[in-house]
Amino acid sequence: MRAIWSGSIGFGLVNIPVRLFSAVQDSTLDLHMLDKNGHAGIRYARINSDTGKEVPWANIVKGFKYNDEYVVLTDDDFEKVSPKKSKMIDISEFAKEEDIDTTFYDTPYYLEPTKGGEKAYVLLREALKQSGKVAIGEYIMRTKENLCLLKPQDDMLLLLKIRYAEEIRNYEDLNIPKDITVKPAELKMAQALINQLTPKKFSMGKYKDTYDDELMKIIEAKAKGKKITAPKFKLVHNKSKDMMEQLKASLDTGTRKKAS
């Protein structure tokens, strides 16, 4: 793996030198955009809106429109915003993980200690384990300030990028039911269905992205000149509007699946 950021974790007066690695990878098929006529590849060009000519990367800069004029920003300008956060994950406080709504969760990253930071890394990891808390911090990467939490995961410290409250949309405009009541018997039946579908031991590993596998079968078949027949599927809605009947039918279906 290739590190995408390097710096330090600021834990009080202790600095822990670390490298940051992406914890996720793209598992989708690499599909290319082609011209329908001749199947030539499509490429994106950076076009000057005044001249209509393509602009090389070396001539592209970033700017902000201010009073109808562009203010051009350099790498040094971005560094000047907060030199500390550009080089350090600054821990500001600690919290219980359950106090952070999962709506705020964004992207996971792995943290690896660099030379000289191993002991302090382990110290922070073990302290978090014993406290049952996560660290909240901020850092700057790719010209953007990021909010994050650090948590122990096995022998590693995981950095989970989280969103700022201002990034979360208000849902008040949505038509969410608030004054509907459910019968105790319906609730009991729904709980029974939940229990039926709850395994003794949950594992994320059982879930696989099968879409690309199925798509690959179609690609291979088309490459061999075979005719593809789409499987038929029809969404069938339950004719009964009685909630108890629908729940009972769901329980019966689950029981039959377990028996088969």
C-alpha positions, 0 to 999 in steps of 0.5 A: 500500500502507498501512504497518502499522507504523513505527519503526526498525531498530537496527543497532548504534548506527545507527537506520534509520527504516522502515515495514513493509508486508505482502508478501502479499494474499488471493487467495480469492473473497470469500464471504459467510455467508447465512441459508439462508432468504431469503439475508440476511447473517449478522453477528457480534455481541459479546455480554455473557455476563451480560446477553446484550446486544451490546457496542459496540467502544468498550466492549471492553477486554482483560484477563487472568484472575488469581486468579479476577479480571480485570486490565484492560490498556490500550494504555499497559500494552502499551507499558510492556512494552518501549518499545524493541521497540515502536518498534524492530526490534532486531538482536541477531545475524547468521546464515547463512540456511541455518542457520535451519530453514524450519519457523520461517518465518512471514510476509513483509513489505516494509521501506521507509526513511523520510525520512533513513534511505535511506543507512543502509538501503542500507548494511545491505542491501549489507552483508548481501549481501556477508556472505551473512548475515541479521539476526536481530531482535525487535520488538513489533507488535499487543501481540505480540513477534515474532522476525524475520530481515532479508534483502536481496531485489533492492533491498529489505530483506525482513523475514521473521517467524519463529517462536520455538522454543517455538511449534514442536510436537514430532513424537515422538508421530508414527509416523515410520518409522526402521528401513526401508531402501531398495534402492540400485536403488530409490534410483537410480530415485527420483533419476532421477524427481527429475531428470526433474521438475527444470526447467532454470530453476525459477520460482514464477510458473508456479504459479497458484491455479486453484481460484477461477477454476473456482469462479467459472465455477460461480458464473456458470453458476448465476447464469444458471440453468445446471445444473452437472455435476461432473467425474468423478474416481476415485483409482486406486491402483497395483495393483503393490506393487513399488516398482521397478515403480511408479517405472519407471511414473512415469518412463514417464509423465513421458517420455510427457508431455514427448513430447506 
